[in-house]
Amino acid sequence: MRYLSTRDPNGDASQRFCDILIGGLAPDGGLYLPQSYPQVDASTLARWRRILDEEGYAALAHAILSLFIDDIPSEDLRGICERAYTREKFATDEIVPVTHLDDRLFIGHLSNGPTAAFKDMAMQLLGELFEYELARRDSSLAILGATSGDTGSSAIFAMKGRERIHVFMLSPLGRMTPFQQAQMFSVDDPAVVNMAVDGVFDDCQDIVKQVASDLDFKELHRLGAVNSINWARLLAQVVYYVACWLRATADLEDPAGQRISFSVPTGNFGDVCAGHVAKQMGVPIEALVVATNENDVLDEFFRTGVYRVRTSAETHETSSPSMDISKASNFERFVFDLLGRDGARTAELFSGLGTGQGFDLSGDPAFADARERYGFLSGTSTHADRVSTIAAVERQYGVLVDPHTADALKVAFDVLDAGEVTSPIVVLETALPVKFAETIREAVGRDPEVPEQFAYLADADRRVVEVPNDAEIVKKIIVETLTADA
Ligand SMILES: *Cc1c(COP(=O)(O)O)cnc(C)c1O
């Protein structure tokens, strides 16, 4: 399997998996995709069902990843998957349990990992892959990132304690939920440095960009990223679409052709893009429902064909904060496929986005394919919707969900009620309620339960340095830490 950039006019697929593992963007500014999607049929799915039932989630991950990765020996890749997806890390043997709410609704539980958010599904695998590849190359990596909450702690918990890896994580001072702060700052590892920046999330991101644009500094200190455009993260997520399909169809007499839809709480379009890949591989998926919050740039696109990126001033701070985006970094991957993999055209559409431009595909015949051929539907949910959905779902099904999952449930109900899908919907749960206590209190009048594995956080020490909004100071801390450890 070779990989190409979404902006390559010639479709030249020359990269192998490990070449693109640690880098982020392609040199031309595009995102990597496989040259083609491996195809699966009913017999492959039947074989995967046996693997999942008999050997478990890690073995399924190994089977699927093997179709995309040919530069890691199979036995090594199996070990990587087995170390990433353990009962210790994900609190259950199933890793991704699927619960059946009623005849048209399931929940796929993606947030039982170490930081109670679905990002652990990808990040735990990434940690293992990085450690493996850095050892093979006798190299090291300093990960620099900015987070508004979930990504940062997921990355820290995946990378801590690994040889050859440092993590420098910037977060906006005082802006994460109390649980998120307690969790992220609890890690006791000298190779993990939390910096709380006197500013907002965008300021943190700007600092990361400034530091990374100093190419000498970047190369000297082997700076890298773990953001959501990383192909390995997306690939890890394909596995749970397959697992959810297998589990949602497990009780059927003849599951072979049974289609399932997914409703996905969407921010940067990484999660639902993995669903797109699974569907393109031939997994029987009817619809992929993009659920947004008040930041509805993607819902607007799927309804109208107009992609109108927002400025950060137009980006709302909401009670499902991990979906507060103004432009969706993985969206380019889908548009590349939608346009028949036309790299020149994709480059043209997306290279203007940095300057605040969007694009309009409403008049393009390809736009109709988004719904008809690729199965995309969409909808929006507001704070009031989240609160009422959390309360209603608890009343009706006895299940307490977090605000992001509530957005996806709300939009799933809309789509089902409108008759837009005929198959049952698996709603992807992307975080546990404990991370967002304030909204849960508003919805059900009490605090969410703290799962046993997080009880220690209540009185854990906090390791964080407060820094001004200044890239030079961040650089200085990076240099001092790396020099002290050298
Ligand atoms: C990151 C995140 C999302 C959004 O996922 P994308 O892949 O960015 O679309 C949704 N919910 C939660 C809880 C998250 O952490």
The ligand as an SDF file (V2000), in Angstrom:
LIG
                    3D

 15 15  0  0  0  0  0  0  0  0999 V2000
  -12.4340   15.2910   19.4040 C   0  0  0  0  0  0  0  0  0  0  0  0
  -13.8130   15.0540   19.8660 C   0  0  0  0  0  0  0  0  0  0  0  0
  -14.9030   15.1040   18.9670 C   0  0  0  0  0  0  0  0  0  0  0  0
  -14.7550   15.4690   17.5110 C   0  0  0  0  0  0  0  0  0  0  0  0
  -14.0800   14.4910   16.7510 O   0  0  0  0  0  0  0  0  0  0  0  0
  -13.4720   14.8630   15.3330 P   0  0  0  0  0  0  0  0  0  0  0  0
  -12.7090   13.6660   14.9220 O   0  0  0  0  0  0  0  0  0  0  0  0
  -12.6030   16.0730   15.5460 O   0  0  0  0  0  0  0  0  0  0  0  0
  -14.6130   15.1640   14.4160 O   0  0  0  0  0  0  0  0  0  0  0  0
  -16.1680   14.8120   19.4710 C   0  0  0  0  0  0  0  0  0  0  0  0
  -16.3520   14.5270   20.7720 N   0  0  0  0  0  0  0  0  0  0  0  0
  -15.3390   14.4840   21.6570 C   0  0  0  0  0  0  0  0  0  0  0  0
  -15.6260   14.1830   23.0830 C   0  0  0  0  0  0  0  0  0  0  0  0
  -14.0210   14.7290   21.2330 C   0  0  0  0  0  0  0  0  0  0  0  0
  -13.0120   14.6840   22.1170 O   0  0  0  0  0  0  0  0  0  0  0  0
  1  2  1  0
  2  3  1  0
  2 14  2  0
  3  4  1  0
  3 10  2  0
  4  5  1  0
  5  6  1  0
  6  7  2  0
  6  8  1  0
  6  9  1  0
 10 11  1  0
 11 12  2  0
 12 13  1  0
 12 14  1  0
 14 15  1  0
M  END
$$$$
